Every structure is written in structure tokens, then in C-alpha cells.
Amino acid sequence: MRFIALLCLLGIVPLAASADVVHLANGDRVTGELVSMDGSAVVIDSAWGGTLHIEREAVRSIDTDEA
């Protein structure tokens, strides 16, 4: 049983480590893959909501996994 739990945990960790996070002005966060951003919008592909187009005014900050 512990072995199965360990395998599940190891499967989740790489996904979390490679995710981009968009922090919204209202305190919410959207996690996924950052597709694009410009002066008017941020586009992020999230597992739960698909591709989201977020107006820049609603974005507080963006954390990416790129160096």
C-alpha cells in the first residue's frame, strides 16, 4: 500500500514543479502552462478550465518555471 502511495506522489510532483502560476488581483491563482502574454491579456492553459484569456488588469503577478 505504501508503495502505491509513493508512486502516486512521485507522479504528481513533476506536474507541480513544471507549472506556471498566474496570481490574480482578487487573490485567486490559476495554475497551468503559460501560452502567451502581451499588454492586454495573459493566456494560460489549465487542466481544470482549459485555455483561459485573462485581462492584464486582473493579473497581479506571474510565476513561471523558465529561468
C-alpha positions, 0 to 999 in steps of 0.5 A, spaced: 500 500 500 505 504 501 508 503 495 502 505 491 502 511 495 509 513 493 508 512 486 502 516 486 506 522 489 512 521 485 507 522 479 504 528 481 510 532 483 513 533 476 506 536 474 507 541 480 514 543 479 513 544 471 507 549 472 506 556 471 502 560 476 498 566 474 496 570 481 490 574 480 488 581 483 482 578 487 487 573 490 485 567 486 491 563 482 490 559 476 495 554 475 497 551 468 502 552 462 503 559 460 501 560 452 502 567 451 502 574 454 502 581 451 499 588 454 492 586 454 491 579 456 495 573 459 493 566 456 494 560 460 492 553 459 489 549 465 487 542 466 481 544 470 478 550 465 482 549 459 485 555 455 483 561 459 484 569 456 485 573 462 485 581 462 492 584 464 488 588 469 486 582 473 493 579 473 497 581 479 503 577 478 506 571 474 510 565 476 513 561 471 518 555 471 523 558 465 529 561 468 
